[in-house]
Amino acid sequence: MKHRDTELFEIIQREKTRQNTTLQLIASENFASEEVLAAAGSVLTNKYSEGYPSKRYYGGNIHIDESESLAIWRVKKLFGAEHANVQPHSGANANMAAYLAVLQPGDTVLGMSLDHGGHLTHGSPVNFSGIIYNFAGYGVTESDERIDYDNIAELAREKQPKLIVAGSTAYPRIIQPDLIRKIADEVGALFMFDAAHVAGLIAGGVYPNPVEYADIVTFTNHKTMRGPRGGTILCKAELADAIDKAVFPGLQGGPLEHIISAKAVSFFEADTPEFKNYAAQIVKNAQAFADALGTHNFRLVSGGTDTHLLLVDLRTFDEELSGKDAQIVLDKAGITTNKNTVPDDPRSPFVASGLRLGTPAVTTAGMREGEMSTIADLMAEALKGRNDEAVLKKVRAGVADLCAKFTPYP
């Protein structure tokens, strides 16, 4: 008799129900298509395939080579890249491999500071990047909370970095790759753009393509790309060998070929007119959401957004309300968010004064500008009535009604 793991599959079903019945507003999350999920759960999970297409250390990889080669071809076409490596297990792994390919321990690098919207792998002292390399951080201006390109240029002249890293995890504005390319050229540095958050917007044509300017571009395949969890590296042809050797054997062993096949599906889906419309709608929804939140006295860092992401300073709404408390309250109301520091935040990252919000998932579910206004109203109601269980129950019911009309996995 074959036994079924009912305990585990019941947990998965509960998570599916949660995703179907609550609002997903975390900027780094999305809903993958059924085809992406099918590829990720396919028999390709069974195959060991250390190496690269036609250069494997195991036999039996004829079809694995076809799948990985297809993913490489599709992503190069999608972004106009000269070379691609689709094996990184995550965005952090992709960044680590990129550094390994072009840097030596102790080399100087410029990256966006974590407390101004950067990523852990852009030089945080608790991360491998800050431990192994000598990172100097740049950030946003106090006046308009946008990247200070003059400051980057000054830092570059002072520090003479080997590499300049662009990209962010909590910056709602477009980062100009052409401006950073000029700075890198002036000081003789390489230029890497971490497009983890905005890769889908780039593919959809609503964000400048950094592949035209950067020596290396890394990104994650989930978030705005709507693919499986994982990472990808794009680079100039002259760096191809160094990048490939850094990923394998430098950093990883056997690649996750079932996930690579799911990446191939997401690249196929992103290379369509429908995806371009989707990317444009993500931005429209984010801007409508920002406007609606403003009517409830939430302050938007930098005054709004150009992308999928909003960084909300809660202090104008309620000085006593922390990001941590807001996240907990909104979870109870069926609205999934994450706490986040704002620039020069007096609170610690574990408490924070802000929320990071995003529109990729709700846009995938089919919501438009009108629903963004409704979501803002529900959020404000829940946070104002956060100590009243009846209010939270009412908001949760409103969330359920909205989600019933826009169900990602019916």
PEURVEN-V595024 format. One record per pair of residues at least 6 apart in sequence whose ideal C-beta (glycine too) atoms are under 6 Angstrom apart, sorted by the first residue. I is the first residue (numbers start at 1). GAP is how many residues later the second one is. Records with the same first field share a line. If there is no record, write none. Layout:
I: GAP / GAP
This chain:
16: 393
20: 387 / 389
21: 379 / 382
22: 312 / 314
23: 312 / 376
24: 312 / 337
25: 311 / 312 / 332
26: 310 / 312
27: 282 / 329 / 331
28: 195
29: 332
30: 192 / 196 / 330 / 331 / 334
31: 330 / 333 / 377
35: 230
36: 191 / 192 / 226 / 229 / 230
39: 222 / 223 / 226
40: 188 / 218 / 219 / 222
42: 216
44: 213 / 214 / 217
45: 213
47: 17 / 210
48: 10 / 206
49: 7 / 12 / 15 / 208
50: 7 / 203 / 204
51: 6
53: 12 / 15 / 16
64: 193
67: 194
68: 192
70: 194
71: 15 / 189 / 192 / 193
72: 12 / 14
74: 190 / 193
75: 9 / 192
76: 8
78: 125 / 189 / 192 / 193
79: 132 / 155
80: 131
81: 130 / 153
82: 154 / 155
83: 152 / 154 / 157
84: 150
85: 148 / 158 / 159 / 162
86: 146 / 174 / 177
87: 160 / 168
88: 6 / 143
90: 141
91: 105 / 129 / 140
92: 29
93: 138
94: 124 / 137 / 139
95: 26 / 123
97: 149 / 150 / 154
98: 94 / 118 / 120
100: 146 / 150
101: 141 / 142 / 145
102: 88
103: 59
105: 27
106: 28
107: 26 / 55
108: 26 / 51 / 53 / 54
109: 24 / 26 / 52 / 54
110: 26 / 45 / 51 / 54
111: 7 / 11 / 12 / 24 / 54
112: 6 / 10 / 56
113: 24 / 26
114: 10
115: 226
116: 23 / 24 / 227
117: 51 / 53 / 54
118: 50
119: 50
120: 7
121: 6 / 8
122: 43
123: 6 / 7 / 12
124: 6
136: 19 / 23
138: 13 / 14 / 17
140: 6 / 7 / 203
141: 7
145: 156 / 157 / 198
146: 27 / 156
149: 30
152: 31
153: 30
156: 27 / 31
160: 27
161: 28
163: 26 / 27 / 29
164: 20 / 25 / 27
165: 27
166: 9 / 14 / 27
167: 26 / 27
170: 141 / 170 / 186
172: 130 / 133 / 135 / 137 / 138 / 139
173: 129 / 133
174: 132
177: 16 / 31 / 33 / 36
178: 35
181: 10 / 32
184: 7
190: 25
191: 23 / 24
192: 24
193: 17 / 21 / 24
194: 24
195: 22 / 24
196: 23 / 24
197: 26
198: 9
199: 20 / 26
200: 24 / 25 / 79
201: 6 / 23 / 78
202: 7
203: 67
204: 71 / 72 / 75
205: 71
206: 73 / 74 / 77
210: 7
211: 6 / 23
215: 21
216: 19
217: 17
218: 15
219: 13
220: 11
221: 6 / 7 / 9 / 42 / 45
222: 7
224: 84 / 136
225: 41
227: 36 / 39
228: 31 / 34
230: 29
233: 10
235: 8
281: 82
282: 26 / 77 / 78 / 81
285: 74 / 78 / 87
286: 19 / 22 / 73
288: 81 / 84
289: 83
290: 10 / 14 / 15 / 20
292: 80 / 81 / 84
293: 83
296: 84
297: 19 / 20
298: 14 / 19
299: 14 / 17
301: 10 / 12 / 41
308: 50 / 51 / 52
309: 49
310: 47
311: 43 / 45
312: 42 / 43
313: 29 / 41
314: 7 / 12 / 39
315: 38
322: 29
323: 16 / 29 / 30 / 31 / 32
324: 15 / 27
326: 29 / 57
327: 10 / 12
329: 53 / 57
330: 7 / 52
332: 60
333: 49 / 59 / 62 / 63
334: 62 / 65
337: 18 / 20
338: 18
339: 13
340: 12 / 14 / 16
341: 8 / 11
342: 11 / 12
345: 8
347: 6
365: 41 / 43
366: 40
367: 39
378: 17 / 20
381: 14
382: 10 / 13
385: 6
